[in-house]
């Protein structure tokens, strides 16, 4: 089966590998190179790097809606187009081009968490399971008919980065099965209930400040749901600290939320609105992420200090 693959981020790379291992990937479309790092040198997208490694032709249109892009795709005559974390909305003419349709791999159990940041919001909202869904794309935002699903648990210690990598691998396996069924003519179509589910908007830094008046479990979900980016933070002794690797502690200290109860080798224990939170990794401005025990070498955070503000 001849495929055109459209993707950009790290999440899409295992899916490109799965597609290229089993089918003919005639071309890859990805976002233009962007400047990164201190030198602001142009860097290829992860998908471009993988495609070049495999000798697959790469196209990087600034706008997928440009007429010349449609002409390129018409000349390629793909049986289907696979779209994974591409970053642009496909126009109707492109969606209708391949005879077997445009297939998307989405990192949630649709119809839940349609939108740009399903992995973040699953953890932020305290979900205990999520997964990936393959679907036939339509003109809506993640509203197409579903093909296959795969479920994975979210463990209490899992952060966004870890869940991202797990779902990327799971998504590649699900895409491989989806493409096999599509080629065989046995791919199911299950319409979504468009009145069900919830939306997963883009994540921004405005979510980062921790509210210690929340119960401990909700605070932990917030910290894990922003790890590694943009990272939850609090103010400690006038300085900003990014917080990582939290644990809930069943403890009624009687102290005001945000009060440091203990700071030592086991971490930073902080009173919450209900229970307490133990932070085991932190990062100060201008420094690296490290265990709390390492951060406290040469520093003191005495019990009674109030975090936040």
Secondary structure by P-SEA (a helix, b strand, c coil): cbbbbbbccccaaaaaaaaaacccccbbbbcccccccccccccccaaaaaaaaaccccccccccccaaaaaaaaaacccbbbbccccccccccccccccccbbbbbcccccccccccaaaaaaaacccccbbbbbbcccccccccccbbbbbbbcccccaaaaaaaaaaaaaaaaaaaaaaaaaccbbbbbcccccbbbbcccccccccccccccaaaaaaaaaaaccccbbbbbcccbbbbbcbbbbbbcccccccccccccccccbbbbcccbbbbbcccccccccccccccccccccccccccccc
